[in-house]
Amino acid sequence: MEKTCHKEFRKIEAVLRSSVDQAAPWAGEAFRSAAPRYAGTRDMTTGVGSARAGGRWNPVGSFPTVYASLEPETAMSESLATFRYYGWALHSALPRLFRAIQAELAFVLDLRELPRGHPLQGWMERALREDWRALQNRGSESTSQAVGRAAYTAGLEGLLVPSHAAPGGGNLVAFPDRLRPGSRIQAI
């Protein structure tokens, strides 16, 4: 199936590029959940799986993206979201292994609480409302994937975004092949 880029990608990209001056360093622990066979130290920080399959913030077949949550409870909610979405039995998601990762990033844009009137605000609201999986399954790029792709092409190392699966929670979306000298993401 041929993939269709988001119809507003160029506008999103222009607004995001004009917002990169708001990017700042971010360092801290974040949490990942994975099936045991994908919970190895290297698997947790490459983003290869999401490059192949896509995710909320990166289109299928695109670029490596490491998804992590800022709270362990959010990591659990995020890991079960796919099972709930497709109506799969939650016991089939188990066992899960949780790993902490340490991130030290120099160039991250925080999109968790945009000030009223921020040019990205409408797209962020749509990104969290729309069914990105259904759009991806139809071969279309979702708004969140367009925002992520714009961040990646702008050279950001990552984004801080609100969690859709755990309201009030936050996620780190990191682009491991965009890390600058001195930046790192590692499983601990």
VMD Tcl script that builds the backbone (N, CA, C; Angstrom):
set m [mol new atoms 564]
animate dup $m
set s [atomselect $m all]
$s set {name element resname resid chain x y z} {
  {N N MET 1 A 0.835 -1.172 0.000}
  {CA C MET 1 A 0.000 0.000 0.000}
  {C C MET 1 A 0.888 1.247 0.000}
  {N N GLU 2 A 0.583 2.171 -0.873}
  {CA C GLU 2 A 1.333 3.418 -0.950}
  {C C GLU 2 A 0.919 4.343 0.187}
  {N N LYS 3 A 1.900 4.969 0.804}
  {CA C LYS 3 A 1.632 5.850 1.930}
  {C C LYS 3 A 1.359 7.267 1.446}
  {N N THR 4 A 0.348 7.898 2.046}
  {CA C THR 4 A -0.004 9.268 1.724}
  {C C THR 4 A 0.500 10.177 2.836}
  {N N CYS 5 A 1.282 11.183 2.486}
  {CA C CYS 5 A 1.769 12.139 3.477}
  {C C CYS 5 A 0.622 13.035 3.938}
  {N N HIS 6 A 0.742 13.522 5.130}
  {CA C HIS 6 A -0.275 14.416 5.704}
  {C C HIS 6 A -0.430 15.641 4.816}
  {N N LYS 7 A -1.659 16.019 4.536}
  {CA C LYS 7 A -1.927 17.125 3.608}
  {C C LYS 7 A -1.389 18.463 4.114}
  {N N GLU 8 A -1.177 18.604 5.416}
  {CA C GLU 8 A -0.666 19.858 5.966}
  {C C GLU 8 A 0.796 19.752 6.410}
  {N N PHE 9 A 1.498 18.710 5.939}
  {CA C PHE 9 A 2.862 18.505 6.428}
  {C C PHE 9 A 3.743 19.732 6.238}
  {N N ARG 10 A 3.722 20.346 5.081}
  {CA C ARG 10 A 4.608 21.505 4.833}
  {C C ARG 10 A 4.316 22.641 5.806}
  {N N LYS 11 A 3.049 22.874 6.132}
  {CA C LYS 11 A 2.693 23.911 7.106}
  {C C LYS 11 A 3.188 23.527 8.502}
  {N N ILE 12 A 2.951 22.266 8.876}
  {CA C ILE 12 A 3.418 21.781 10.184}
  {C C ILE 12 A 4.931 21.902 10.272}
  {N N GLU 13 A 5.606 21.501 9.215}
  {CA C GLU 13 A 7.070 21.559 9.190}
  {C C GLU 13 A 7.559 22.995 9.335}
  {N N ALA 14 A 6.932 23.932 8.651}
  {CA C ALA 14 A 7.343 25.340 8.731}
  {C C ALA 14 A 7.145 25.883 10.146}
  {N N VAL 15 A 6.012 25.569 10.754}
  {CA C VAL 15 A 5.748 26.045 12.113}
  {C C VAL 15 A 6.711 25.395 13.101}
  {N N LEU 16 A 6.956 24.095 12.932}
  {CA C LEU 16 A 7.871 23.419 13.836}
  {C C LEU 16 A 9.287 23.974 13.692}
  {N N ARG 17 A 9.727 24.184 12.471}
  {CA C ARG 17 A 11.065 24.758 12.270}
  {C C ARG 17 A 11.177 26.141 12.908}
  {N N SER 18 A 10.080 26.906 12.898}
  {CA C SER 18 A 10.122 28.227 13.527}
  {C C SER 18 A 10.071 28.120 15.052}
  {N N SER 19 A 9.783 26.918 15.572}
  {CA C SER 19 A 9.713 26.710 17.021}
  {C C SER 19 A 10.971 26.075 17.597}
  {N N VAL 20 A 11.941 25.700 16.751}
  {CA C VAL 20 A 13.117 24.995 17.275}
  {C C VAL 20 A 13.933 25.849 18.232}
  {N N ASP 21 A 13.767 27.177 18.168}
  {CA C ASP 21 A 14.491 28.014 19.129}
  {C C ASP 21 A 13.971 27.797 20.551}
  {N N GLN 22 A 12.827 27.125 20.698}
  {CA C GLN 22 A 12.289 26.797 22.015}
  {C C GLN 22 A 12.809 25.451 22.526}
  {N N ALA 23 A 13.562 24.738 21.700}
  {CA C ALA 23 A 14.133 23.458 22.122}
  {C C ALA 23 A 15.164 23.709 23.214}
  {N N ALA 24 A 15.246 22.757 24.124}
  {CA C ALA 24 A 16.136 22.897 25.279}
  {C C ALA 24 A 16.696 21.524 25.648}
  {N N PRO 25 A 17.729 21.501 26.465}
  {CA C PRO 25 A 18.223 20.216 26.960}
  {C C PRO 25 A 17.167 19.545 27.854}
  {N N TRP 26 A 17.184 18.238 27.846}
  {CA C TRP 26 A 16.349 17.464 28.761}
  {C C TRP 26 A 17.148 16.255 29.198}
  {N N ALA 27 A 17.166 16.017 30.504}
  {CA C ALA 27 A 17.855 14.852 31.053}
  {C C ALA 27 A 16.981 14.242 32.134}
  {N N GLY 28 A 16.990 12.933 32.188}
  {CA C GLY 28 A 16.230 12.255 33.228}
  {C C GLY 28 A 16.020 10.801 32.907}
  {N N GLU 29 A 15.304 10.153 33.824}
  {CA C GLU 29 A 14.922 8.763 33.614}
  {C C GLU 29 A 13.574 8.714 32.921}
  {N N ALA 30 A 13.441 7.731 32.064}
  {CA C ALA 30 A 12.163 7.443 31.434}
  {C C ALA 30 A 12.011 5.926 31.468}
  {N N PHE 31 A 10.807 5.459 31.180}
  {CA C PHE 31 A 10.509 4.047 31.376}
  {C C PHE 31 A 9.932 3.437 30.110}
  {N N ARG 32 A 10.402 2.208 29.827}
  {CA C ARG 32 A 9.917 1.469 28.658}
  {C C ARG 32 A 9.393 0.127 29.126}
  {N N SER 33 A 8.437 -0.387 28.400}
  {CA C SER 33 A 7.878 -1.704 28.651}
  {C C SER 33 A 7.986 -2.489 27.353}
  {N N ALA 34 A 8.373 -3.746 27.460}
  {CA C ALA 34 A 8.515 -4.566 26.261}
  {C C ALA 34 A 8.277 -6.023 26.600}
  {N N ALA 35 A 7.918 -6.787 25.583}
  {CA C ALA 35 A 7.861 -8.241 25.735}
  {C C ALA 35 A 9.287 -8.713 26.035}
  {N N PRO 36 A 9.439 -9.790 26.781}
  {CA C PRO 36 A 10.774 -10.235 27.177}
  {C C PRO 36 A 11.777 -10.346 26.033}
  {N N ARG 37 A 11.349 -10.808 24.859}
  {CA C ARG 37 A 12.320 -10.983 23.771}
  {C C ARG 37 A 12.836 -9.656 23.221}
  {N N TYR 38 A 12.169 -8.534 23.523}
  {CA C TYR 38 A 12.619 -7.225 23.052}
  {C C TYR 38 A 13.120 -6.328 24.193}
  {N N ALA 39 A 13.357 -6.917 25.348}
  {CA C ALA 39 A 13.713 -6.116 26.519}
  {C C ALA 39 A 15.218 -6.057 26.769}
  {N N GLY 40 A 16.025 -6.516 25.827}
  {CA C GLY 40 A 17.472 -6.439 25.988}
  {C C GLY 40 A 17.938 -4.991 25.983}
  {N N THR 41 A 19.095 -4.768 26.522}
  {CA C THR 41 A 19.624 -3.411 26.649}
  {C C THR 41 A 19.642 -2.691 25.307}
  {N N ARG 42 A 20.137 -3.342 24.265}
  {CA C ARG 42 A 20.218 -2.688 22.954}
  {C C ARG 42 A 18.829 -2.455 22.349}
  {N N ASP 43 A 17.946 -3.448 22.447}
  {CA C ASP 43 A 16.610 -3.317 21.872}
  {C C ASP 43 A 15.850 -2.120 22.430}
  {N N MET 44 A 16.120 -1.770 23.659}
  {CA C MET 44 A 15.376 -0.695 24.315}
  {C C MET 44 A 15.743 0.699 23.805}
  {N N THR 45 A 16.846 0.825 23.098}
  {CA C THR 45 A 17.302 2.172 22.736}
  {C C THR 45 A 17.595 2.379 21.252}
  {N N THR 46 A 17.293 1.397 20.408}
  {CA C THR 46 A 17.592 1.574 18.979}
  {C C THR 46 A 16.460 2.232 18.206}
  {N N GLY 47 A 15.216 1.961 18.584}
  {CA C GLY 47 A 14.069 2.487 17.845}
  {C C GLY 47 A 13.814 1.785 16.523}
  {N N VAL 48 A 14.485 0.670 16.281}
  {CA C VAL 48 A 14.367 -0.038 15.009}
  {C C VAL 48 A 12.951 -0.589 14.806}
  {N N GLY 49 A 12.349 -1.116 15.868}
  {CA C GLY 49 A 11.009 -1.669 15.748}
  {C C GLY 49 A 9.990 -0.628 15.308}
  {N N SER 50 A 10.072 0.554 15.879}
  {CA C SER 50 A 9.115 1.607 15.497}
  {C C SER 50 A 9.403 2.135 14.096}
  {N N ALA 51 A 10.653 2.088 13.660}
  {CA C ALA 51 A 10.962 2.512 12.291}
  {C C ALA 51 A 10.243 1.607 11.294}
  {N N ARG 52 A 10.202 0.317 11.605}
  {CA C ARG 52 A 9.523 -0.642 10.722}
  {C C ARG 52 A 7.999 -0.540 10.820}
  {N N ALA 53 A 7.483 -0.538 12.049}
  {CA C ALA 53 A 6.040 -0.642 12.265}
  {C C ALA 53 A 5.329 0.697 12.371}
  {N N GLY 54 A 6.076 1.764 12.617}
  {CA C GLY 54 A 5.456 3.059 12.857}
  {C C GLY 54 A 4.944 3.155 14.283}
  {N N GLY 55 A 4.560 4.345 14.664}
  {CA C GLY 55 A 4.026 4.605 15.998}
  {C C GLY 55 A 3.275 5.924 15.946}
  {N N ARG 56 A 2.771 6.357 17.081}
  {CA C ARG 56 A 1.999 7.599 17.101}
  {C C ARG 56 A 2.790 8.767 16.509}
  {N N TRP 57 A 4.101 8.842 16.741}
  {CA C TRP 57 A 4.880 10.018 16.333}
  {C C TRP 57 A 5.847 9.747 15.190}
  {N N ASN 58 A 5.838 8.550 14.609}
  {CA C ASN 58 A 6.660 8.302 13.419}
  {C C ASN 58 A 5.924 7.373 12.460}
  {N N PRO 59 A 5.943 7.723 11.164}
  {CA C PRO 59 A 5.237 6.906 10.174}
  {C C PRO 59 A 5.896 5.542 9.981}
  {N N VAL 60 A 5.100 4.588 9.536}
  {CA C VAL 60 A 5.606 3.257 9.236}
  {C C VAL 60 A 6.711 3.373 8.179}
  {N N GLY 61 A 7.785 2.596 8.355}
  {CA C GLY 61 A 8.875 2.576 7.388}
  {C C GLY 61 A 9.700 3.850 7.365}
  {N N SER 62 A 9.774 4.564 8.470}
  {CA C SER 62 A 10.438 5.867 8.455}
  {C C SER 62 A 11.778 5.863 9.176}
  {N N PHE 63 A 11.837 6.433 10.348}
  {CA C PHE 63 A 13.085 6.651 11.080}
  {C C PHE 63 A 12.978 6.038 12.475}
  {N N PRO 64 A 14.115 5.633 13.051}
  {CA C PRO 64 A 14.099 5.037 14.393}
  {C C PRO 64 A 13.576 6.036 15.426}
  {N N THR 65 A 12.697 5.537 16.283}
  {CA C THR 65 A 12.113 6.360 17.331}
  {C C THR 65 A 12.011 5.532 18.600}
  {N N VAL 66 A 12.542 6.065 19.690}
  {CA C VAL 66 A 12.442 5.408 20.985}
  {C C VAL 66 A 11.304 6.072 21.751}
  {N N TYR 67 A 10.320 5.270 22.111}
  {CA C TYR 67 A 9.175 5.734 22.883}
  {C C TYR 67 A 9.385 5.357 24.340}
  {N N ALA 68 A 9.324 6.329 25.223}
  {CA C ALA 68 A 9.472 6.075 26.651}
  {C C ALA 68 A 8.507 6.996 27.399}
  {N N SER 69 A 8.153 6.590 28.584}
  {CA C SER 69 A 7.223 7.359 29.405}
  {C C SER 69 A 7.966 7.979 30.577}
  {N N LEU 70 A 7.478 9.125 31.006}
  {CA C LEU 70 A 8.135 9.841 32.099}
  {C C LEU 70 A 7.776 9.264 33.463}
  {N N GLU 71 A 6.734 8.442 33.509}
  {CA C GLU 71 A 6.321 7.778 34.748}
  {C C GLU 71 A 6.134 6.293 34.454}
  {N N PRO 72 A 6.479 5.409 35.392}
  {CA C PRO 72 A 6.311 3.974 35.127}
  {C C PRO 72 A 4.851 3.592 34.891}
  {N N GLU 73 A 3.917 4.255 35.566}
  {CA C GLU 73 A 2.497 3.959 35.366}
  {C C GLU 73 A 2.057 4.297 33.935}
  {N N THR 74 A 2.604 5.371 33.398}
  {CA C THR 74 A 2.297 5.744 32.023}
  {C C THR 74 A 2.861 4.698 31.061}
  {N N ALA 75 A 4.037 4.185 31.369}
  {CA C ALA 75 A 4.635 3.137 30.522}
  {C C ALA 75 A 3.722 1.909 30.465}
  {N N MET 76 A 3.129 1.539 31.584}
  {CA C MET 76 A 2.212 0.392 31.591}
  {C C MET 76 A 0.978 0.701 30.751}
  {N N SER 77 A 0.396 1.871 30.922}
  {CA C SER 77 A -0.786 2.246 30.131}
  {C C SER 77 A -0.470 2.269 28.642}
  {N N GLU 78 A 0.670 2.828 28.286}
  {CA C GLU 78 A 1.066 2.891 26.875}
  {C C GLU 78 A 1.270 1.490 26.303}
  {N N SER 79 A 1.874 0.604 27.087}
  {CA C SER 79 A 2.155 -0.740 26.567}
  {C C SER 79 A 0.876 -1.551 26.365}
  {N N LEU 80 A -0.160 -1.273 27.143}
  {CA C LEU 80 A -1.418 -2.006 27.001}
  {C C LEU 80 A -2.381 -1.352 26.006}
  {N N ALA 81 A -2.084 -0.136 25.577}
  {CA C ALA 81 A -2.994 0.611 24.706}
  {C C ALA 81 A -3.281 -0.132 23.396}
  {N N THR 82 A -2.286 -0.732 22.801}
  {CA C THR 82 A -2.497 -1.454 21.540}
  {C C THR 82 A -3.409 -2.655 21.751}
  {N N PHE 83 A -3.210 -3.371 22.840}
  {CA C PHE 83 A -4.047 -4.537 23.126}
  {C C PHE 83 A -5.499 -4.105 23.345}
  {N N ARG 84 A -5.680 -3.010 24.061}
  {CA C ARG 84 A -7.041 -2.503 24.271}
  {C C ARG 84 A -7.655 -2.017 22.954}
  {N N TYR 85 A -6.861 -1.346 22.149}
  {CA C TYR 85 A -7.349 -0.810 20.882}
  {C C TYR 85 A -7.922 -1.912 19.992}
  {N N TYR 86 A -7.180 -3.001 19.877}
  {CA C TYR 86 A -7.600 -4.088 18.995}
  {C C TYR 86 A -8.522 -5.105 19.690}
  {N N GLY 87 A -8.796 -4.888 20.982}
  {CA C GLY 87 A -9.679 -5.800 21.702}
  {C C GLY 87 A -9.044 -7.135 22.030}
  {N N TRP 88 A -7.704 -7.165 22.063}
  {CA C TRP 88 A -7.003 -8.395 22.407}
  {C C TRP 88 A -7.034 -8.582 23.920}
  {N N ALA 89 A -7.030 -9.816 24.344}
  {CA C ALA 89 A -7.019 -10.119 25.781}
  {C C ALA 89 A -5.751 -9.549 26.412}
  {N N LEU 90 A -5.930 -8.840 27.520}
  {CA C LEU 90 A -4.765 -8.216 28.166}
  {C C LEU 90 A -3.766 -9.249 28.668}
  {N N HIS 91 A -4.238 -10.448 29.036}
  {CA C HIS 91 A -3.283 -11.455 29.500}
  {C C HIS 91 A -2.296 -11.834 28.398}
  {N N SER 92 A -2.686 -11.640 27.123}
  {CA C SER 92 A -1.759 -11.964 26.038}
  {C C SER 92 A -0.633 -10.932 25.906}
  {N N ALA 93 A -0.779 -9.796 26.579}
  {CA C ALA 93 A 0.290 -8.786 26.587}
  {C C ALA 93 A 1.380 -9.130 27.590}
  {N N LEU 94 A 1.095 -10.074 28.454}
  {CA C LEU 94 A 2.009 -10.384 29.548}
  {C C LEU 94 A 2.812 -11.635 29.242}
  {N N PRO 95 A 3.993 -11.777 29.784}
  {CA C PRO 95 A 4.638 -10.858 30.720}
  {C C PRO 95 A 5.247 -9.653 29.995}
  {N N ARG 96 A 5.446 -8.606 30.738}
  {CA C ARG 96 A 6.114 -7.394 30.267}
  {C C ARG 96 A 7.317 -7.164 31.162}
  {N N LEU 97 A 8.364 -6.646 30.581}
  {CA C LEU 97 A 9.525 -6.231 31.364}
  {C C LEU 97 A 9.636 -4.714 31.272}
  {N N PHE 98 A 9.856 -4.096 32.395}
  {CA C PHE 98 A 10.032 -2.648 32.444}
  {C C PHE 98 A 11.498 -2.345 32.631}
  {N N ARG 99 A 11.959 -1.381 31.863}
  {CA C ARG 99 A 13.346 -0.939 31.978}
  {C C ARG 99 A 13.343 0.566 32.112}
  {N N ALA 100 A 14.250 1.049 32.902}
  {CA C ALA 100 A 14.479 2.487 32.959}
  {C C ALA 100 A 15.541 2.809 31.920}
  {N N ILE 101 A 15.378 3.931 31.278}
  {CA C ILE 101 A 16.434 4.417 30.404}
  {C C ILE 101 A 16.846 5.790 30.906}
  {N N GLN 102 A 18.099 6.086 30.724}
  {CA C GLN 102 A 18.638 7.393 31.079}
  {C C GLN 102 A 18.849 8.164 29.780}
  {N N ALA 103 A 18.282 9.343 29.728}
  {CA C ALA 103 A 18.442 10.180 28.542}
  {C C ALA 103 A 19.115 11.485 28.941}
  {N N GLU 104 A 20.064 11.870 28.146}
  {CA C GLU 104 A 20.703 13.188 28.267}
  {C C GLU 104 A 20.700 13.759 26.858}
  {N N LEU 105 A 19.748 14.633 26.608}
  {CA C LEU 105 A 19.540 15.166 25.272}
  {C C LEU 105 A 19.727 16.678 25.286}
  {N N ALA 106 A 20.295 17.196 24.217}
  {CA C ALA 106 A 20.614 18.623 24.152}
  {C C ALA 106 A 19.550 19.452 23.442}
  {N N PHE 107 A 18.683 18.820 22.635}
  {CA C PHE 107 A 17.829 19.587 21.727}
  {C C PHE 107 A 16.451 18.937 21.637}
  {N N VAL 108 A 15.598 19.201 22.649}
  {CA C VAL 108 A 14.281 18.584 22.769}
  {C C VAL 108 A 13.217 19.675 22.829}
  {N N LEU 109 A 12.133 19.468 22.114}
  {CA C LEU 109 A 11.018 20.416 22.124}
  {C C LEU 109 A 9.910 19.845 23.000}
  {N N ASP 110 A 9.480 20.616 23.981}
  {CA C ASP 110 A 8.437 20.195 24.911}
  {C C ASP 110 A 7.079 20.650 24.379}
  {N N LEU 111 A 6.261 19.689 23.991}
  {CA C LEU 111 A 4.933 19.981 23.436}
  {C C LEU 111 A 3.814 19.584 24.403}
  {N N ARG 112 A 4.156 19.348 25.675}
  {CA C ARG 112 A 3.150 18.876 26.630}
  {C C ARG 112 A 2.106 19.932 26.974}
  {N N GLU 113 A 2.515 21.138 27.207}
  {CA C GLU 113 A 1.574 22.190 27.587}
  {C C GLU 113 A 1.912 23.452 26.809}
  {N N LEU 114 A 1.415 23.516 25.603}
  {CA C LEU 114 A 1.675 24.683 24.764}
  {C C LEU 114 A 0.835 25.858 25.243}
  {N N PRO 115 A 1.396 27.050 25.233}
  {CA C PRO 115 A 0.605 28.218 25.630}
  {C C PRO 115 A -0.522 28.466 24.626}
  {N N ARG 116 A -1.613 28.988 25.123}
  {CA C ARG 116 A -2.766 29.290 24.260}
  {C C ARG 116 A -2.303 30.159 23.098}
  {N N GLY 117 A -2.735 29.783 21.912}
  {CA C GLY 117 A -2.369 30.539 20.725}
  {C C GLY 117 A -1.075 30.096 20.063}
  {N N HIS 118 A -0.368 29.129 20.663}
  {CA C HIS 118 A 0.869 28.624 20.041}
  {C C HIS 118 A 0.503 28.039 18.678}
  {N N PRO 119 A 1.308 28.305 17.653}
  {CA C PRO 119 A 0.970 27.836 16.296}
  {C C PRO 119 A 0.811 26.316 16.162}
  {N N LEU 120 A 1.411 25.530 17.050}
  {CA C LEU 120 A 1.279 24.069 16.976}
  {C C LEU 120 A 0.084 23.545 17.776}
  {N N GLN 121 A -0.566 24.403 18.543}
  {CA C GLN 121 A -1.603 23.955 19.470}
  {C C GLN 121 A -2.733 23.180 18.778}
  {N N GLY 122 A -3.268 23.683 17.700}
  {CA C GLY 122 A -4.359 22.994 17.006}
  {C C GLY 122 A -3.945 21.634 16.488}
  {N N TRP 123 A -2.755 21.540 15.934}
  {CA C TRP 123 A -2.274 20.245 15.428}
  {C C TRP 123 A -2.034 19.265 16.570}
  {N N MET 124 A -1.537 19.767 17.715}
  {CA C MET 124 A -1.324 18.875 18.855}
  {C C MET 124 A -2.659 18.359 19.383}
  {N N GLU 125 A -3.666 19.209 19.435}
  {CA C GLU 125 A -4.985 18.754 19.883}
  {C C GLU 125 A -5.513 17.673 18.939}
  {N N ARG 126 A -5.376 17.896 17.643}
  {CA C ARG 126 A -5.818 16.901 16.656}
  {C C ARG 126 A -4.979 15.632 16.765}
  {N N ALA 127 A -3.684 15.781 16.985}
  {CA C ALA 127 A -2.786 14.622 17.079}
  {C C ALA 127 A -3.212 13.679 18.191}
  {N N LEU 128 A -3.703 14.225 19.283}
  {CA C LEU 128 A -4.093 13.389 20.416}
  {C C LEU 128 A -5.530 12.872 20.300}
  {N N ARG 129 A -6.320 13.473 19.442}
  {CA C ARG 129 A -7.718 13.056 19.244}
  {C C ARG 129 A -7.874 11.989 18.170}
  {N N GLU 130 A -7.140 12.134 17.088}
  {CA C GLU 130 A -7.393 11.265 15.937}
  {C C GLU 130 A -6.885 9.843 16.155}
  {N N ASP 131 A -7.440 8.929 15.395}
  {CA C ASP 131 A -7.086 7.515 15.465}
  {C C ASP 131 A -5.907 7.267 14.520}
  {N N TRP 132 A -4.696 7.450 15.038}
  {CA C TRP 132 A -3.506 7.341 14.194}
  {C C TRP 132 A -3.353 5.932 13.617}
  {N N ARG 133 A -3.762 4.918 14.383}
  {CA C ARG 133 A -3.630 3.538 13.878}
  {C C ARG 133 A -4.516 3.318 12.658}
  {N N ALA 134 A -5.762 3.787 12.715}
  {CA C ALA 134 A -6.677 3.621 11.574}
  {C C ALA 134 A -6.142 4.365 10.355}
  {N N LEU 135 A -5.629 5.573 10.557}
  {CA C LEU 135 A -5.057 6.334 9.445}
  {C C LEU 135 A -3.859 5.591 8.853}
  {N N GLN 136 A -2.973 5.107 9.722}
  {CA C GLN 136 A -1.792 4.369 9.251}
  {C C GLN 136 A -2.215 3.103 8.506}
  {N N ASN 137 A -3.212 2.397 9.020}
  {CA C ASN 137 A -3.679 1.179 8.364}
  {C C ASN 137 A -4.277 1.457 6.980}
  {N N ARG 138 A -4.766 2.676 6.771}
  {CA C ARG 138 A -5.297 3.072 5.456}
  {C C ARG 138 A -4.196 3.644 4.564}
  {N N GLY 139 A -2.967 3.721 5.081}
  {CA C GLY 139 A -1.864 4.242 4.280}
  {C C GLY 139 A -1.682 5.743 4.377}
  {N N SER 140 A -2.334 6.374 5.343}
  {CA C SER 140 A -2.223 7.829 5.516}
  {C C SER 140 A -1.343 8.163 6.715}
  {N N GLU 141 A -0.700 9.299 6.629}
  {CA C GLU 141 A 0.106 9.793 7.741}
  {C C GLU 141 A -0.801 10.581 8.680}
  {N N SER 142 A -0.778 10.241 9.969}
  {CA C SER 142 A -1.594 10.954 10.949}
  {C C SER 142 A -0.952 12.302 11.273}
  {N N THR 143 A -1.705 13.149 11.940}
  {CA C THR 143 A -1.178 14.453 12.351}
  {C C THR 143 A 0.006 14.278 13.294}
  {N N SER 144 A -0.112 13.354 14.249}
  {CA C SER 144 A 1.003 13.144 15.181}
  {C C SER 144 A 2.246 12.650 14.437}
  {N N GLN 145 A 2.064 11.779 13.447}
  {CA C GLN 145 A 3.211 11.301 12.667}
  {C C GLN 145 A 3.820 12.438 11.859}
  {N N ALA 146 A 2.990 13.344 11.349}
  {CA C ALA 146 A 3.511 14.507 10.615}
  {C C ALA 146 A 4.296 15.420 11.544}
  {N N VAL 147 A 3.811 15.626 12.770}
  {CA C VAL 147 A 4.550 16.447 13.749}
  {C C VAL 147 A 5.881 15.778 14.069}
  {N N GLY 148 A 5.862 14.473 14.307}
  {CA C GLY 148 A 7.101 13.748 14.587}
  {C C GLY 148 A 8.083 13.802 13.432}
  {N N ARG 149 A 7.573 13.621 12.224}
  {CA C ARG 149 A 8.446 13.681 11.037}
  {C C ARG 149 A 9.033 15.080 10.872}
  {N N ALA 150 A 8.225 16.110 11.128}
  {CA C ALA 150 A 8.726 17.486 11.042}
  {C C ALA 150 A 9.805 17.735 12.091}
  {N N ALA 151 A 9.619 17.208 13.296}
  {CA C ALA 151 A 10.631 17.344 14.349}
  {C C ALA 151 A 11.923 16.645 13.946}
  {N N TYR 152 A 11.784 15.466 13.370}
  {CA C TYR 152 A 12.944 14.694 12.925}
  {C C TYR 152 A 13.686 15.445 11.821}
  {N N THR 153 A 12.955 15.948 10.812}
  {CA C THR 153 A 13.623 16.639 9.707}
  {C C THR 153 A 14.229 17.970 10.156}
  {N N ALA 154 A 13.692 18.551 11.240}
  {CA C ALA 154 A 14.252 19.797 11.774}
  {C C ALA 154 A 15.524 19.548 12.582}
  {N N GLY 155 A 15.883 18.273 12.798}
  {CA C GLY 155 A 17.106 17.952 13.519}
  {C C GLY 155 A 16.959 17.877 15.021}
  {N N LEU 156 A 15.724 17.885 15.522}
  {CA C LEU 156 A 15.532 17.736 16.969}
  {C C LEU 156 A 15.955 16.339 17.401}
  {N N GLU 157 A 16.407 16.222 18.638}
  {CA C GLU 157 A 16.744 14.916 19.192}
  {C C GLU 157 A 15.514 14.212 19.748}
  {N N GLY 158 A 14.477 14.986 20.031}
  {CA C GLY 158 A 13.278 14.368 20.556}
  {C C GLY 158 A 12.208 15.382 20.899}
  {N N LEU 159 A 11.097 14.833 21.358}
  {CA C LEU 159 A 9.940 15.617 21.780}
  {C C LEU 159 A 9.487 15.119 23.149}
  {N N LEU 160 A 8.948 16.005 23.945}
  {CA C LEU 160 A 8.194 15.645 25.140}
  {C C LEU 160 A 6.735 15.883 24.778}
  {N N VAL 161 A 5.915 14.850 24.928}
  {CA C VAL 161 A 4.525 14.925 24.485}
  {C C VAL 161 A 3.602 14.383 25.569}
  {N N PRO 162 A 2.341 14.834 25.553}
  {CA C PRO 162 A 1.377 14.254 26.502}
  {C C PRO 162 A 1.036 12.835 26.099}
  {N N SER 163 A 0.697 12.030 27.083}
  {CA C SER 163 A 0.272 10.655 26.814}
  {C C SER 163 A -1.216 10.640 26.501}
  {N N HIS 164 A -1.571 9.933 25.445}
  {CA C HIS 164 A -2.980 9.720 25.135}
  {C C HIS 164 A -3.523 8.574 25.982}
  {N N ALA 165 A -2.699 7.561 26.244}
  {CA C ALA 165 A -3.119 6.375 26.982}
  {C C ALA 165 A -3.278 6.637 28.476}
  {N N ALA 166 A -2.562 7.616 29.007}
  {CA C ALA 166 A -2.606 7.928 30.441}
  {C C ALA 166 A -2.729 9.441 30.604}
  {N N PRO 167 A -3.944 9.968 30.571}
  {CA C PRO 167 A -4.117 11.417 30.713}
  {C C PRO 167 A -3.371 11.952 31.940}
  {N N GLY 168 A -2.644 13.028 31.728}
  {CA C GLY 168 A -1.815 13.601 32.786}
  {C C GLY 168 A -0.385 13.087 32.750}
  {N N GLY 169 A -0.155 11.985 32.047}
  {CA C GLY 169 A 1.185 11.422 31.922}
  {C C GLY 169 A 1.922 12.045 30.754}
  {N N GLY 170 A 3.215 11.840 30.733}
  {CA C GLY 170 A 4.036 12.382 29.656}
  {C C GLY 170 A 4.925 11.328 29.045}
  {N N ASN 171 A 5.319 11.572 27.811}
  {CA C ASN 171 A 6.192 10.650 27.090}
  {C C ASN 171 A 7.372 11.389 26.480}
  {N N LEU 172 A 8.467 10.667 26.383}
  {CA C LEU 172 A 9.640 11.112 25.645}
  {C C LEU 172 A 9.649 10.351 24.333}
  {N N VAL 173 A 9.748 11.078 23.239}
  {CA C VAL 173 A 9.861 10.502 21.903}
  {C C VAL 173 A 11.243 10.921 21.404}
  {N N ALA 174 A 12.181 9.979 21.371}
  {CA C ALA 174 A 13.566 10.317 21.036}
  {C C ALA 174 A 13.962 9.720 19.693}
  {N N PHE 175 A 14.796 10.454 18.980}
  {CA C PHE 175 A 15.281 10.040 17.668}
  {C C PHE 175 A 16.771 9.688 17.796}
  {N N PRO 176 A 17.099 8.396 18.028}
  {CA C PRO 176 A 18.477 8.031 18.342}
  {C C PRO 176 A 19.494 8.353 17.257}
  {N N ASP 177 A 19.087 8.414 16.001}
  {CA C ASP 177 A 20.073 8.740 14.971}
  {C C ASP 177 A 20.198 10.252 14.756}
  {N N ARG 178 A 19.562 11.028 15.607}
  {CA C ARG 178 A 19.688 12.490 15.567}
  {C C ARG 178 A 20.457 13.026 16.778}
  {N N LEU 179 A 21.017 12.124 17.597}
  {CA C LEU 179 A 21.712 12.575 18.802}
  {C C LEU 179 A 22.952 13.384 18.452}
  {N N ARG 180 A 23.133 14.458 19.177}
  {CA C ARG 180 A 24.288 15.337 18.988}
  {C C ARG 180 A 25.433 14.841 19.873}
  {N N PRO 181 A 26.648 15.320 19.595}
  {CA C PRO 181 A 27.776 14.924 20.446}
  {C C PRO 181 A 27.468 15.243 21.914}
  {N N GLY 182 A 27.704 14.270 22.777}
  {CA C GLY 182 A 27.455 14.423 24.202}
  {C C GLY 182 A 26.071 13.963 24.635}
  {N N SER 183 A 25.152 13.784 23.698}
  {CA C SER 183 A 23.820 13.294 24.031}
  {C C SER 183 A 23.839 11.761 24.063}
  {N N ARG 184 A 22.917 11.183 24.841}
  {CA C ARG 184 A 22.861 9.722 24.906}
  {C C ARG 184 A 21.509 9.251 25.401}
  {N N ILE 185 A 21.206 8.032 25.020}
  {CA C ILE 185 A 20.048 7.308 25.533}
  {C C ILE 185 A 20.573 5.912 25.836}
  {N N GLN 186 A 20.435 5.489 27.090}
  {CA C GLN 186 A 20.921 4.150 27.421}
  {C C GLN 186 A 20.011 3.499 28.444}
  {N N ALA 187 A 19.892 2.172 28.319}
  {CA C ALA 187 A 19.123 1.399 29.303}
  {C C ALA 187 A 19.945 1.306 30.574}
  {N N ILE 188 A 19.280 1.441 31.717}
  {CA C ILE 188 A 19.985 1.320 32.999}
  {C C ILE 188 A 19.337 0.234 33.842}
}
mol reanalyze $m
mol bondsrecalc $m
mol representation Tube
mol addrep $m
